[in-house]
Amino acid sequence: MKVKNHTAFVIALFIVGSCFNSFVYSRSLENFKPCIQHTADLILNCPANQSEAACQSQSTINAKFSSWLSTVSFSGGCNVMLFNNNSGAPSACGGVAVVTFTATSTCDPTVTCSAVFSVTAAPAAVLLCPMNQIEAACQTQIEIDTAFAIWLRTVSFSGACNPSLNNDNTGAPSFCGGFKTVQFTLNSSCEPPKTCNATFSVTDAPPVILNCPMDREEAAGQTQAAIDTKFAAWLASASFTGGCNPFFSNNNSGAPPSTGGSTDVTFEVKSSCESTKTCTANFTVKFPNSINDATMVHSVHIMPNPVFDLGYLYIENTQTKNAYIELSNASGQLIWKGIYSNPVEKIPLDFRAYASGIYYMKITVGTAISYFRWMHL
């Protein structure tokens, strides 16, 4: 019985001695008290590994990382101090942070554990430019603008975090021809900008080439219907090529008279893509030569020729028949006429009221007809 009591007494002294030494060295009862009360071992519970998706904002990742750090826990131990070695959250664009957590206790060995907080890698940005596109000239500008706008929208991309797509276009090229090279830019919060270039072009409008008819001269003495038919065919021989939305016209006012006359016709081509092209050609019905006939006027003089203001017609008529005189312009329009019966006449004509150009005098005595050309400057 004494042996048992002696053994128990030694064990009690050992425990008290250990605690008393702690008390002596620390000069505090606080370290003495727990040693007597402590019964549970220190257990450290690390956070569960956590993975976050990329492309969140960095502030969101930082907040989640901070919240994750706080999920560490422990049980047991005395005067437990908890530490970790984190150096900040990983990048929102992707990365890993391995954190070691450490718990210290005055009554237990130091305990550590490690956990991982990760952000998946950001998807790589891939920019796909539109294909180069060529449009035919001579469409309307609205049609080209519409095709250009549709073409711009064919750019595409994949991946990227918080993507922003833009381009530097300044508008479609002219429908008459030209090109625009456009740079497309993809901005991402996790990569440098990605760029690509593509070209939208319109073929050049074909130039207008206007082919005028050759000047033409017809003999007098034909019917007016024949002259009109030949004049129409002559007009139709004008041609052109090229141009955008061309409009072809001429200013003809009809064929000259079959008895003689001349007309100048201006042909015109208007195009949407260049200035108006014109050319002028002449169609003439030649006046017949004077007829030397016994019944014809013996002598005719027109003075001066060319005439500036006043002109004179001298007629010596050896016949007893009246002389019928007509003055026409180059288009065959009758502008003056008179009848004279005297053997000798001096007839004044005032050209000041008439436009400059070529005029034709027709003198008829009986069945004989004579023509004279008079230039007015």
C-alpha positions as CSV (number, residue, x, y, z in Angstrom):
1,M,0.0,0.0,0.0
2,K,2.9,2.4,0.7
3,V,4.4,1.6,-2.7
4,K,1.3,2.6,-4.5
5,N,1.0,5.9,-2.6
6,H,4.6,6.6,-3.2
7,T,4.3,6.2,-7.0
8,A,1.2,8.4,-7.2
9,F,3.0,11.1,-5.2
10,V,6.0,11.1,-7.6
11,I,3.7,11.5,-10.6
12,A,1.9,14.4,-8.9
13,L,5.2,16.1,-8.1
14,F,6.3,15.8,-11.7
15,I,3.2,17.4,-13.1
16,V,3.3,20.2,-10.5
17,G,7.1,20.7,-11.1
18,S,6.6,21.1,-14.9
19,C,3.9,23.7,-14.4
20,F,5.8,25.4,-11.6
21,N,8.9,25.8,-13.9
22,S,6.7,27.4,-16.5
23,F,5.4,29.7,-13.9
24,V,8.9,30.6,-12.7
25,Y,10.3,31.3,-16.1
26,S,7.2,33.3,-17.3
27,R,6.4,34.9,-13.9
28,S,2.8,34.6,-14.9
29,L,0.0,32.5,-13.7
30,E,-1.6,32.6,-17.1
31,N,0.8,30.0,-18.4
32,F,0.3,27.9,-15.4
33,K,-3.4,27.7,-15.5
34,P,-3.8,26.3,-19.1
35,C,-1.4,23.6,-18.5
36,I,-3.5,22.3,-15.8
37,Q,-6.7,22.8,-17.9
38,H,-5.5,21.8,-21.4
39,T,-6.8,18.5,-22.7
40,A,-7.4,18.8,-26.5
41,D,-4.7,18.7,-29.2
42,L,-4.3,21.5,-31.7
43,I,-6.1,20.7,-35.0
44,L,-5.7,23.1,-38.1
45,N,-8.4,23.0,-40.8
46,C,-7.2,24.4,-44.1
47,P,-9.6,26.1,-46.6
48,A,-10.8,23.8,-49.4
49,N,-9.0,24.4,-52.7
50,Q,-11.0,26.9,-54.8
51,S,-11.1,27.6,-58.5
52,E,-12.6,30.8,-60.1
53,A,-13.4,31.5,-63.7
54,A,-11.3,34.0,-65.6
55,C,-12.6,37.4,-66.9
56,Q,-14.0,38.5,-63.6
57,S,-12.8,41.9,-62.4
58,Q,-9.6,41.9,-60.3
59,S,-11.6,43.5,-57.5
60,T,-14.0,40.6,-57.5
61,I,-11.2,38.1,-57.5
62,N,-9.5,40.0,-54.6
63,A,-12.7,39.9,-52.6
64,K,-13.3,36.2,-53.2
65,F,-9.6,35.4,-52.3
66,S,-10.0,37.4,-49.0
67,S,-13.2,35.5,-48.2
68,W,-11.4,32.2,-49.0
69,L,-8.5,33.0,-46.7
70,S,-10.9,33.5,-43.8
71,T,-12.4,30.0,-44.1
72,V,-9.3,28.5,-42.3
73,S,-10.2,27.2,-38.8
74,F,-8.7,25.3,-35.9
75,S,-9.6,23.6,-32.7
76,G,-7.8,22.8,-29.5
77,G,-4.4,24.2,-28.5
78,C,-3.5,26.9,-26.0
79,N,-3.1,30.6,-26.9
80,V,-3.3,29.7,-30.6
81,M,-1.8,32.1,-33.1
82,L,-2.8,31.7,-36.8
83,F,-0.7,32.9,-39.7
84,N,-0.5,32.5,-43.5
85,N,2.1,33.4,-46.2
86,N,-0.2,34.8,-48.9
87,S,1.2,37.5,-51.1
88,G,-2.1,38.5,-52.7
89,A,-4.8,37.0,-55.0
90,P,-3.8,35.6,-58.4
91,S,-4.5,37.7,-61.5
92,A,-8.1,37.8,-62.8
93,C,-6.6,36.7,-66.2
94,G,-5.5,33.4,-64.7
95,G,-3.0,32.2,-62.1
96,V,-2.5,30.1,-58.9
97,A,-1.8,31.1,-55.3
98,V,-0.6,28.4,-52.9
99,V,-1.0,29.5,-49.4
100,T,0.5,27.9,-46.3
101,F,-1.4,28.4,-43.1
102,T,0.4,28.0,-39.7
103,A,-1.1,27.6,-36.2
104,T,1.1,27.9,-33.1
105,S,0.1,26.9,-29.6
106,T,1.9,27.2,-26.2
107,C,1.0,23.6,-25.4
108,D,1.3,21.9,-28.8
109,P,3.8,21.6,-31.6
110,T,3.3,24.1,-34.6
111,V,0.8,22.9,-37.1
112,T,0.8,23.8,-40.9
113,C,-1.3,23.1,-44.0
114,S,-1.5,24.4,-47.5
115,A,-4.4,25.2,-49.9
116,V,-4.7,26.4,-53.4
117,F,-6.8,29.3,-54.8
118,S,-6.7,29.5,-58.6
119,V,-8.2,31.4,-61.5
120,T,-8.6,29.6,-64.8
121,A,-6.5,31.0,-67.7
122,A,-8.3,33.7,-69.8
123,P,-9.3,32.4,-73.3
124,A,-7.0,33.6,-76.0
125,A,-8.3,36.5,-78.1
126,V,-8.7,35.5,-81.8
127,L,-9.7,38.2,-84.3
128,L,-11.0,37.2,-87.7
129,C,-11.0,40.1,-90.3
130,P,-13.6,40.4,-93.1
131,M,-12.5,39.0,-96.5
132,N,-11.4,41.6,-99.0
133,Q,-14.4,42.6,-101.1
134,I,-14.7,44.2,-104.6
135,E,-17.9,45.8,-105.9
136,A,-18.7,46.8,-109.4
137,A,-18.8,50.5,-110.3
138,C,-21.9,52.4,-111.4
139,Q,-24.1,51.2,-108.6
140,T,-25.7,54.0,-106.6
141,Q,-23.8,55.5,-103.6
142,I,-26.6,54.2,-101.3
143,E,-26.0,50.7,-102.6
144,I,-22.3,50.9,-102.1
145,D,-22.8,52.4,-98.6
146,T,-25.1,49.5,-97.7
147,A,-22.7,46.9,-99.0
148,F,-19.9,48.5,-97.1
149,A,-21.8,48.6,-93.8
150,I,-22.7,44.9,-94.2
151,W,-19.1,44.0,-94.9
152,L,-17.9,45.8,-91.8
153,R,-20.2,43.6,-89.7
154,T,-18.6,40.4,-91.0
155,V,-15.6,40.9,-88.6
156,S,-15.7,38.3,-85.8
157,F,-13.7,37.2,-82.8
158,S,-13.5,34.5,-80.1
159,G,-12.0,34.4,-76.6
160,A,-10.8,37.5,-74.8
161,C,-11.9,38.9,-71.5
162,N,-14.2,41.9,-71.5
163,P,-13.7,42.3,-75.3
164,S,-14.2,45.6,-77.1
165,L,-14.2,45.7,-81.0
166,N,-13.8,48.8,-83.1
167,N,-12.4,50.0,-86.5
168,D,-11.0,53.1,-88.1
169,N,-13.3,53.3,-91.1
170,T,-14.1,56.8,-92.5
171,G,-16.9,55.7,-94.8
172,A,-17.4,53.7,-98.0
173,P,-15.4,54.5,-101.2
174,S,-17.1,56.3,-104.1
175,F,-19.5,54.4,-106.3
176,C,-17.4,55.7,-109.2
177,G,-14.3,53.7,-108.0
178,G,-11.8,53.6,-105.2
179,F,-11.0,51.6,-102.1
180,K,-10.9,51.8,-98.3
181,T,-8.5,49.8,-96.1
182,V,-10.0,49.4,-92.7
183,Q,-8.1,48.4,-89.5
184,F,-10.1,46.4,-87.0
185,T,-8.9,46.3,-83.3
186,L,-9.9,43.9,-80.6
187,N,-9.2,45.2,-77.1
188,S,-9.1,42.7,-74.1
189,S,-8.5,43.2,-70.4
190,C,-6.0,40.3,-70.4
191,E,-4.0,40.7,-73.7
192,P,-2.5,43.5,-75.8
193,P,-4.8,44.7,-78.6
194,K,-5.2,42.5,-81.6
195,T,-5.5,44.1,-85.0
196,C,-6.1,43.1,-88.7
197,N,-6.6,45.0,-91.9
198,A,-9.1,44.3,-94.8
199,T,-9.9,46.2,-98.0
200,F,-13.3,47.1,-99.6
201,S,-13.0,48.4,-103.1
202,V,-15.1,49.6,-106.0
203,T,-13.9,49.1,-109.6
204,D,-13.2,52.3,-111.6
205,A,-16.0,53.5,-113.7
206,P,-15.4,53.0,-117.4
207,P,-14.6,56.4,-119.1
208,V,-17.1,57.8,-121.6
209,I,-15.9,57.6,-125.2
210,L,-18.2,59.6,-127.6
211,N,-18.1,58.9,-131.3
212,C,-19.6,61.7,-133.4
213,P,-21.0,61.1,-136.9
214,M,-18.9,62.2,-139.8
215,D,-20.0,65.5,-141.4
216,R,-22.3,64.6,-144.2
217,E,-23.4,66.4,-147.4
218,E,-26.4,65.5,-149.5
219,A,-27.3,66.7,-153.0
220,A,-30.3,68.9,-153.4
221,G,-33.2,67.8,-155.6
222,Q,-34.1,64.9,-153.3
223,T,-37.5,64.7,-151.7
224,Q,-37.8,66.0,-148.1
225,A,-38.8,62.5,-147.0
226,A,-35.5,61.1,-148.4
227,I,-33.5,63.9,-146.7
228,D,-35.4,63.3,-143.4
229,T,-34.7,59.5,-143.6
230,K,-31.0,60.1,-144.3
231,F,-30.8,62.7,-141.5
232,A,-32.3,60.2,-139.0
233,A,-29.9,57.5,-140.0
234,W,-27.0,60.0,-139.7
235,L,-28.1,60.9,-136.2
236,A,-28.3,57.3,-135.2
237,S,-24.7,56.7,-136.3
238,A,-23.5,58.6,-133.2
239,S,-22.4,56.2,-130.5
240,F,-20.6,56.0,-127.2
241,T,-19.2,53.5,-124.7
242,G,-18.5,53.6,-121.0
243,G,-19.9,55.9,-118.4
244,C,-22.0,55.3,-115.3
245,N,-25.8,55.7,-115.7
246,P,-25.2,57.5,-119.0
247,F,-27.8,59.7,-120.7
248,F,-27.3,60.3,-124.4
249,S,-29.0,63.2,-126.2
250,N,-28.6,65.7,-129.1
251,N,-30.0,69.1,-129.8
252,N,-31.2,68.5,-133.4
253,S,-34.2,70.5,-134.5
254,G,-34.9,68.5,-137.7
255,A,-33.3,67.9,-141.0
256,P,-32.4,70.9,-143.3
257,P,-34.7,71.5,-146.3
258,S,-34.3,69.3,-149.3
259,T,-33.8,72.5,-151.4
260,G,-30.6,73.2,-149.5
261,G,-29.5,74.1,-146.1
262,S,-27.2,73.0,-143.2
263,T,-27.6,72.1,-139.6
264,D,-25.0,71.6,-136.8
265,V,-25.9,69.0,-134.2
266,T,-24.3,68.7,-130.8
267,F,-24.3,65.3,-129.3
268,E,-24.0,64.9,-125.5
269,V,-23.4,62.1,-123.0
270,K,-23.9,62.7,-119.3
271,S,-22.4,60.3,-116.8
272,S,-22.7,60.0,-113.0
273,C,-18.9,59.7,-112.7
274,E,-17.4,62.3,-115.0
275,S,-18.1,65.7,-116.7
276,T,-20.4,65.8,-119.7
277,K,-18.8,64.8,-123.0
278,T,-20.0,66.6,-126.2
279,C,-19.1,66.7,-129.9
280,T,-20.6,68.5,-132.9
281,A,-21.2,67.4,-136.5
282,N,-22.7,68.9,-139.6
283,F,-25.4,67.7,-142.0
284,T,-25.7,69.7,-145.2
285,V,-28.0,69.6,-148.2
286,K,-26.0,71.2,-150.9
287,F,-27.7,74.0,-152.8
288,P,-27.9,73.4,-156.6
289,N,-25.6,75.4,-158.9
290,S,-27.0,78.5,-160.6
291,I,-28.9,77.6,-163.7
292,N,-28.0,79.5,-166.8
293,D,-31.3,79.7,-168.6
294,A,-32.8,82.2,-171.0
295,T,-35.5,82.8,-168.5
296,M,-33.1,83.2,-165.6
297,V,-31.9,86.3,-163.9
298,H,-29.1,87.8,-166.1
299,S,-27.0,89.1,-163.3
300,V,-27.0,88.9,-159.5
301,H,-24.6,90.4,-157.0
302,I,-24.6,90.2,-153.2
303,M,-22.5,92.8,-151.4
304,P,-20.6,92.8,-149.2
305,N,-19.9,89.1,-148.5
306,P,-19.3,88.5,-145.7
307,V,-21.7,91.2,-144.4
308,F,-21.6,92.8,-140.9
309,D,-24.7,94.9,-140.8
310,L,-26.2,96.2,-144.1
311,G,-26.1,94.1,-147.2
312,Y,-27.3,94.8,-150.8
313,L,-28.7,92.5,-153.4
314,Y,-28.2,93.7,-157.0
315,I,-30.5,92.1,-159.6
316,E,-30.5,92.7,-163.4
317,N,-33.6,90.9,-164.7
318,T,-33.8,90.7,-168.5
319,Q,-37.2,88.9,-168.3
320,T,-40.6,90.4,-167.8
321,K,-41.3,87.8,-165.0
322,N,-41.3,88.7,-161.4
323,A,-38.3,87.7,-159.3
324,Y,-39.3,85.9,-156.0
325,I,-36.5,86.3,-153.5
326,E,-36.3,84.3,-150.2
327,L,-33.6,84.6,-147.4
328,S,-33.2,81.5,-145.2
329,N,-30.8,80.7,-142.3
330,A,-28.6,77.6,-142.2
331,S,-31.4,75.6,-140.7
332,G,-33.7,76.3,-143.7
333,Q,-35.9,78.7,-141.7
334,L,-37.3,81.5,-143.9
335,I,-36.5,84.9,-142.4
336,W,-37.2,87.3,-145.3
337,K,-38.9,87.3,-148.7
338,G,-39.8,89.8,-151.4
339,I,-41.1,90.1,-155.0
340,Y,-39.5,92.4,-157.6
341,S,-40.3,93.1,-161.2
342,N,-38.1,96.0,-162.2
343,P,-35.3,95.2,-164.7
344,V,-32.7,96.4,-162.3
345,E,-33.1,96.3,-158.5
346,K,-30.8,97.3,-155.5
347,I,-32.4,95.7,-152.5
348,P,-31.1,96.6,-149.0
349,L,-31.1,93.9,-146.3
350,D,-30.4,94.7,-142.6
351,F,-28.5,91.8,-141.0
352,R,-28.2,93.5,-137.6
353,A,-31.3,91.7,-136.4
354,Y,-30.0,88.3,-137.4
355,A,-27.5,86.0,-135.6
356,S,-24.1,85.4,-137.1
357,G,-23.9,82.5,-139.4
358,I,-24.5,81.3,-143.0
359,Y,-27.6,82.5,-144.9
360,Y,-28.9,81.4,-148.3
361,M,-30.6,83.5,-150.9
362,K,-33.1,81.8,-153.2
363,I,-34.2,83.6,-156.4
364,T,-37.0,82.2,-158.5
365,V,-37.9,83.6,-161.9
366,G,-40.4,81.5,-163.7
367,T,-39.3,77.9,-163.5
368,A,-35.6,78.8,-162.9
369,I,-34.1,78.8,-159.4
370,S,-30.8,80.1,-158.3
371,Y,-29.1,80.0,-154.9
372,F,-26.5,82.2,-153.3
373,R,-24.6,81.8,-150.1
374,W,-24.2,84.9,-147.8
375,M,-22.0,84.9,-144.7
376,H,-23.0,87.2,-141.8
377,L,-20.3,88.0,-139.2
